[in-house]
Amino acid sequence: MARAGGRFVRLVAALCAVSGLLSAFAAGATDAAQPAGIGDLVAAAGRASTAVPTKAHPGDGAVVLSGWSVGGDEAHTVVTVDLSRPSRLRVFTLAEPTRVVIDLPASRFDPAGDGARGGRGLVAAWRFGAHAAGRSRLVIDTRGAVAIARAAFDPSAPADRPRLVIELVPSNAEAMRAAAPIELAPAADATTATTKASPAPVSMAATTATRPVVVIDAGHGGGDAGTVSPASGRPEKSVVLDMATVLARRLRETGRYEVVMTRTEDVFIGLGERVRIARAHRADLFLSIHADAEYDHSVRGATVYTLAEKASDEQAAALAAKENQSDALAGHVVEESESEVADILADLTLRETRRLSHAFARDLLDEYRRNGRLVKNAPHRQAGLKVLRAHDVPSALVELGFLSNKEDEALLTSPDWREKTAASLIAAIDHWFAGRDPFAAPSKDVGARAPASP
């Protein structure tokens, strides 16, 4: 009875929350861009829950944006916005559709400065919202391809109240896609001038709250060896840990991400615990790294998997069955609990999470097509992989190659190959974050976080 009563209470709470979502959706129906589906419904609720208050709260640490203006014409358009305090920013362009994006620390618009969301000149409209935990994004929709002629802090503005100035001129889609991000730092850092280069790595302590969290999961470990090479006897668990370690190091060196590894040594971590680690760190992206094997030793190349309740093919079903046995093979007893993905709110979020996971899989596949090797038959597969079941964390699993193939094994154990593959994976991660729509990000369920393993 106690369990049934608990389920009833949770169901009532979920229905009340869904009612709130629907109310937020109805309230947003007067906006020019009315949400049109489940993903938009979740996004609309996220916007409603973080709506700009009537008064700013300086004690919460958020940057307050005000004084928004757009001037000029279709030959030269200038956008300005005032910040309540010095902050590091990242400005870049996206070509499909054409947009200028400004990434900021956690911010809000001052209602007095939040005017009409229309545009002028090259600017068609603009949007603002939470991008991830501790981060916000301002998106400027443009009437066509543009180039950023200048992005800088106005030197005439007070040092403690910086003004961002962005000058736009017409361009073409190819140049827009190729344009490098612009990193801006406040005058206190003596780097106010516009730079096209990526910034030097910065300390974790200084930027933990303003960087995306990427969790790198090295598959198997401890008593779970995973696949074993028939030629050398080399276990998958050591191959993927070596690759995960290189990728984590290279990601940290970019200075753009907070990186968490589910394991850093040869220890067993249960599949559910890997998911809990990602959720406990409020991960923005989860990448599980594995190596495959096949009876046909001629099969080689990488495969990318995303979550689905029904496997996309027989090979995907077989791999999911094998990977999902990791707990049992390592002697780990799993206590069954009520599934999170069965919860009503979790299901709403899961739909957006899966859409974002598919977008990440496409970026991984694009990078492998340019710089690596994919399996010939269906390189993107879907299956019910337990390690990808965090309902609010976009996730993918990559099988780097086949330990049953001598050529693949030689690559998988090559330090040079690991460095090159890490660069390709980082390029895919960069592209995914650059193209992520802040209004379609899955809402984080912070009430159900579990402590991470040490």
GIGI-V934575 format. One record per residue. N is the residue number from 0. RES is the residue in three letters. SS is DSSP state (h for helix, s for strand, l for the rest). D_CENTER is the distance of its C-alpha to the mean C-alpha in Angstrom with 1 decimal. Layout:
n->{N:N}
res->{RES:RES}
ss->{SS:SS}
d_center->{D_CENTER:D_CENTER}
//
This chain:
n->{0:1:2:3:4:5:6:7:8:9:10:11:12:13:14:15:16:17:18:19:20:21:22:23:24:25:26:27:28:29:30:31:32:33:34:35:36:37:38:39:40:41:42:43:44:45:46:47:48:49:50:51:52:53:54:55:56:57:58:59:60:61:62:63:64:65:66:67:68:69:70:71:72:73:74:75:76:77:78:79:80:81:82:83:84:85:86:87:88:89:90:91:92:93:94:95:96:97:98:99:100:101:102:103:104:105:106:107:108:109:110:111:112:113:114:115:116:117:118:119:120:121:122:123:124:125:126:127:128:129:130:131:132:133:134:135:136:137:138:139:140:141:142:143:144:145:146:147:148:149:150:151:152:153:154:155:156:157:158:159:160:161:162:163:164:165:166:167:168:169:170:171:172:173:174:175:176:177:178:179:180:181:182:183:184:185:186:187:188:189:190:191:192:193:194:195:196:197:198:199:200:201:202:203:204:205:206:207:208:209:210:211:212:213:214:215:216:217:218:219:220:221:222:223:224:225:226:227:228:229:230:231:232:233:234:235:236:237:238:239:240:241:242:243:244:245:246:247:248:249:250:251:252:253:254:255:256:257:258:259:260:261:262:263:264:265:266:267:268:269:270:271:272:273:274:275:276:277:278:279:280:281:282:283:284:285:286:287:288:289:290:291:292:293:294:295:296:297:298:299:300:301:302:303:304:305:306:307:308:309:310:311:312:313:314:315:316:317:318:319:320:321:322:323:324:325:326:327:328:329:330:331:332:333:334:335:336:337:338:339:340:341:342:343:344:345:346:347:348:349:350:351:352:353:354:355:356:357:358:359:360:361:362:363:364:365:366:367:368:369:370:371:372:373:374:375:376:377:378:379:380:381:382:383:384:385:386:387:388:389:390:391:392:393:394:395:396:397:398:399:400:401:402:403:404:405:406:407:408:409:410:411:412:413:414:415:416:417:418:419:420:421:422:423:424:425:426:427:428:429:430:431:432:433:434:435:436:437:438:439:440:441:442:443:444:445:446:447:448:449:450:451:452:453}
res->{MET:ALA:ARG:ALA:GLY:GLY:ARG:PHE:VAL:ARG:LEU:VAL:ALA:ALA:LEU:CYS:ALA:VAL:SER:GLY:LEU:LEU:SER:ALA:PHE:ALA:ALA:GLY:ALA:THR:ASP:ALA:ALA:GLN:PRO:ALA:GLY:ILE:GLY:ASP:LEU:VAL:ALA:ALA:ALA:GLY:ARG:ALA:SER:THR:ALA:VAL:PRO:THR:LYS:ALA:HIS:PRO:GLY:ASP:GLY:ALA:VAL:VAL:LEU:SER:GLY:TRP:SER:VAL:GLY:GLY:ASP:GLU:ALA:HIS:THR:VAL:VAL:THR:VAL:ASP:LEU:SER:ARG:PRO:SER:ARG:LEU:ARG:VAL:PHE:THR:LEU:ALA:GLU:PRO:THR:ARG:VAL:VAL:ILE:ASP:LEU:PRO:ALA:SER:ARG:PHE:ASP:PRO:ALA:GLY:ASP:GLY:ALA:ARG:GLY:GLY:ARG:GLY:LEU:VAL:ALA:ALA:TRP:ARG:PHE:GLY:ALA:HIS:ALA:ALA:GLY:ARG:SER:ARG:LEU:VAL:ILE:ASP:THR:ARG:GLY:ALA:VAL:ALA:ILE:ALA:ARG:ALA:ALA:PHE:ASP:PRO:SER:ALA:PRO:ALA:ASP:ARG:PRO:ARG:LEU:VAL:ILE:GLU:LEU:VAL:PRO:SER:ASN:ALA:GLU:ALA:MET:ARG:ALA:ALA:ALA:PRO:ILE:GLU:LEU:ALA:PRO:ALA:ALA:ASP:ALA:THR:THR:ALA:THR:THR:LYS:ALA:SER:PRO:ALA:PRO:VAL:SER:MET:ALA:ALA:THR:THR:ALA:THR:ARG:PRO:VAL:VAL:VAL:ILE:ASP:ALA:GLY:HIS:GLY:GLY:GLY:ASP:ALA:GLY:THR:VAL:SER:PRO:ALA:SER:GLY:ARG:PRO:GLU:LYS:SER:VAL:VAL:LEU:ASP:MET:ALA:THR:VAL:LEU:ALA:ARG:ARG:LEU:ARG:GLU:THR:GLY:ARG:TYR:GLU:VAL:VAL:MET:THR:ARG:THR:GLU:ASP:VAL:PHE:ILE:GLY:LEU:GLY:GLU:ARG:VAL:ARG:ILE:ALA:ARG:ALA:HIS:ARG:ALA:ASP:LEU:PHE:LEU:SER:ILE:HIS:ALA:ASP:ALA:GLU:TYR:ASP:HIS:SER:VAL:ARG:GLY:ALA:THR:VAL:TYR:THR:LEU:ALA:GLU:LYS:ALA:SER:ASP:GLU:GLN:ALA:ALA:ALA:LEU:ALA:ALA:LYS:GLU:ASN:GLN:SER:ASP:ALA:LEU:ALA:GLY:HIS:VAL:VAL:GLU:GLU:SER:GLU:SER:GLU:VAL:ALA:ASP:ILE:LEU:ALA:ASP:LEU:THR:LEU:ARG:GLU:THR:ARG:ARG:LEU:SER:HIS:ALA:PHE:ALA:ARG:ASP:LEU:LEU:ASP:GLU:TYR:ARG:ARG:ASN:GLY:ARG:LEU:VAL:LYS:ASN:ALA:PRO:HIS:ARG:GLN:ALA:GLY:LEU:LYS:VAL:LEU:ARG:ALA:HIS:ASP:VAL:PRO:SER:ALA:LEU:VAL:GLU:LEU:GLY:PHE:LEU:SER:ASN:LYS:GLU:ASP:GLU:ALA:LEU:LEU:THR:SER:PRO:ASP:TRP:ARG:GLU:LYS:THR:ALA:ALA:SER:LEU:ILE:ALA:ALA:ILE:ASP:HIS:TRP:PHE:ALA:GLY:ARG:ASP:PRO:PHE:ALA:ALA:PRO:SER:LYS:ASP:VAL:GLY:ALA:ARG:ALA:PRO:ALA:SER:PRO}
ss->{l:h:h:h:h:h:h:h:h:h:h:h:h:h:h:h:h:h:h:h:h:h:h:h:h:h:h:h:h:h:l:l:l:l:l:l:l:h:h:h:h:h:h:h:h:h:h:h:h:l:l:l:l:l:l:l:l:h:h:h:l:l:s:s:s:s:s:s:s:s:s:s:l:l:l:l:s:s:s:s:s:s:s:l:l:l:l:l:s:s:s:s:s:s:s:l:l:s:s:s:s:s:s:s:s:l:s:s:s:l:h:h:h:l:l:l:l:s:s:s:l:l:s:s:s:s:s:s:s:s:s:s:l:l:s:s:s:s:s:s:s:s:l:l:l:s:s:s:s:s:s:s:s:l:l:l:l:l:l:l:l:l:s:s:s:s:s:s:s:s:l:l:h:h:h:h:h:h:l:l:l:s:s:s:l:l:h:h:h:l:l:l:l:l:s:l:l:l:l:l:l:l:l:h:h:h:h:h:h:h:l:s:s:s:s:s:s:s:l:l:s:l:l:s:l:l:l:s:l:l:l:l:l:l:s:h:h:h:h:h:h:h:h:h:h:h:h:h:h:h:h:h:h:h:l:l:s:s:s:s:s:l:l:l:l:l:l:l:l:l:h:h:h:h:h:h:h:h:h:h:l:l:l:l:s:s:s:s:s:s:s:s:l:l:l:l:l:l:l:l:l:s:s:s:s:s:s:l:l:l:l:l:l:h:h:h:h:h:h:h:h:h:h:l:l:h:h:h:h:l:l:l:l:l:l:l:l:l:l:h:h:h:l:h:h:h:h:h:h:h:h:h:h:h:h:h:h:h:h:h:h:h:h:h:h:h:h:h:h:h:h:l:l:s:l:l:l:l:l:s:s:s:s:l:l:h:h:h:l:l:l:l:l:l:s:s:s:s:s:s:s:s:l:l:l:h:h:h:h:h:h:h:l:l:h:h:h:h:h:h:h:h:h:h:h:h:h:h:h:h:h:h:h:h:l:l:l:h:h:h:l:l:l:l:l:h:h:h:l:l:l:l:l:l}
d_center->{40.6:38.3:35.4:36.2:36.6:33.2:31.6:33.6:32.4:28.8:29.4:31.2:28.4:25.9:28.2:28.7:25.0:24.8:27.8:26.0:23.2:25.9:27.7:24.7:24.4:28.1:28.0:25.5:27.7:29.5:26.6:26.9:23.6:24.3:21.7:22.8:21.1:19.5:16.0:17.7:19.6:16.7:15.4:19.0:19.5:16.5:18.2:21.5:20.6:19.5:22.3:24.0:27.0:30.5:30.7:28.3:28.0:28.1:28.0:24.3:23.2:21.3:22.1:24.3:24.3:27.6:30.1:27.9:30.0:30.0:33.1:34.7:35.0:33.5:34.7:33.1:30.9:30.0:27.4:27.8:26.3:27.5:25.6:27.2:26.6:25.5:21.8:19.6:17.9:16.0:17.4:16.7:17.7:16.4:19.2:18.4:19.1:20.4:18.6:18.6:15.6:16.1:13.5:15.5:15.8:16.3:18.8:21.1:23.6:27.2:28.8:31.8:29.7:27.5:29.8:29.7:26.5:28.5:28.8:31.4:32.0:28.9:26.6:26.5:24.5:21.7:19.1:17.7:15.3:12.9:9.4:8.2:10.8:13.4:12.0:13.3:13.4:16.6:16.8:20.2:21.2:23.9:27.0:26.4:25.2:25.5:25.4:24.8:28.4:27.7:25.0:26.5:27.7:31.2:33.7:36.2:33.9:34.5:32.5:31.3:30.4:28.6:28.4:25.7:27.4:25.8:28.3:27.5:29.8:29.9:28.4:27.5:24.4:24.7:24.9:22.1:19.8:21.2:21.1:19.4:17.4:19.8:19.3:21.7:23.1:25.8:29.5:29.8:27.8:30.2:27.5:27.6:28.6:26.1:24.6:22.9:22.0:19.0:19.9:21.5:19.6:20.0:20.7:18.2:20.4:20.3:16.6:15.0:14.6:13.2:10.5:6.9:7.7:7.3:10.0:12.4:14.9:18.3:20.1:23.5:25.6:28.9:31.2:28.7:29.2:27.3:28.8:31.7:32.9:36.3:37.6:36.7:35.7:32.5:30.0:26.5:25.4:26.5:25.2:21.6:21.8:23.1:20.2:17.6:19.6:19.7:16.0:15.3:18.1:17.0:13.5:15.4:17.9:15.7:15.5:12.1:10.2:11.5:12.0:13.5:15.6:17.0:20.2:21.9:25.2:27.1:26.7:26.0:23.0:23.3:20.7:20.4:20.1:17.1:15.4:16.9:15.7:12.0:13.0:15.4:13.0:10.7:7.8:4.2:4.3:8.0:10.2:13.9:16.5:20.0:23.1:25.3:29.1:31.4:35.2:35.4:35.0:34.6:31.1:28.5:25.0:21.4:20.0:16.5:16.3:14.4:15.8:18.9:22.0:24.2:23.9:23.9:26.9:29.2:27.4:24.1:26.2:28.0:25.0:23.5:26.9:27.2:23.8:24.3:27.7:26.3:27.2:30.7:31.4:30.7:33.0:30.3:31.5:28.8:29.9:28.9:27.6:26.8:23.6:20.7:19.7:23.2:22.8:23.0:20.1:17.9:18.8:17.9:14.4:14.2:15.1:12.0:9.8:11.9:11.7:7.9:8.7:11.6:10.1:8.2:11.7:13.4:11.9:12.9:16.3:16.9:16.6:18.9:21.3:21.7:21.9:22.5:24.1:23.0:25.3:27.7:27.4:24.2:21.4:18.8:20.0:19.2:20.6:20.7:19.2:19.3:16.7:14.0:15.4:13.2:13.4:10.7:7.9:6.5:8.7:11.0:14.3:15.9:19.7:20.5:24.1:27.3:29.3:32.2:32.4:34.1:32.4:28.9:29.9:31.3:28.0:25.9:28.3:28.5:27.1:27.0:25.0:22.4:22.0:21.7:19.3:17.0:17.2:16.2:13.2:12.1:12.9:10.8:7.7:9.1:9.9:6.7:5.4:9.1:9.6:7.3:10.1:10.2:12.8:11.2:8.4:9.8:12.2:12.3:15.7:16.8:20.3:19.9:18.3:20.2:21.1:19.5:21.9:23.5}
//
